[in-house]
Amino acid sequence: MHAYNLFRRKDGHDVFCAVPEDCVVPAFLDASAWEFSGKIEGLGSSPIGFDSRVAPTAVRFNGCYFFAPLGAPR
């Protein structure tokens, strides 16, 4: 599995964007709306909602992978 840098929306919505650490961070992930939220380095460090099977396909087509921690306890 690739290592991913995680970015989280600042506006209160639980939306994350995962970018492989060996890829360029997309320009829309600017500091006004997004904040760095950590790193995924293996299956054990994946947050709820991150699907390691879907992420590579999303990255291939979009350059990043968006996900929300659906079903996560508040």
LINBELSUL-V192439 format. One line per field, one symbol per residue. ss: DSSP state (H for helix, E for strand, L for the rest). phi: phi as a letter, one per 30 degrees, with the letter a starting at -180 (. if undefined). psi: psi as a letter, one per 20 degrees, with the letter a starting at -180 (. if undefined). A space follows every 10 residues. Layout:
# LINBELSUL-V192439
ss: ???
phi: ???
psi: ???
This chain:
# LINBELSUL-V192439
ss: LLLEEEEEEL LLLLLEEEEE LLLLLLLLLL LLLEEEEEEE LLHHHLLLLL LHHHHHHHHH HHLLEEELLL LLLL
phi: .ddbccbbdd djddbcbcbe dccddedddd ddbbbdbkbc caedcddejd cdddeddddd cciabcabdd iddc
psi: qqpqpppqqi jipmpqpppp ijqppqhilr ihiqqpjaqo irhijprpip oihhghgghh hiiroqrqmp jqq.
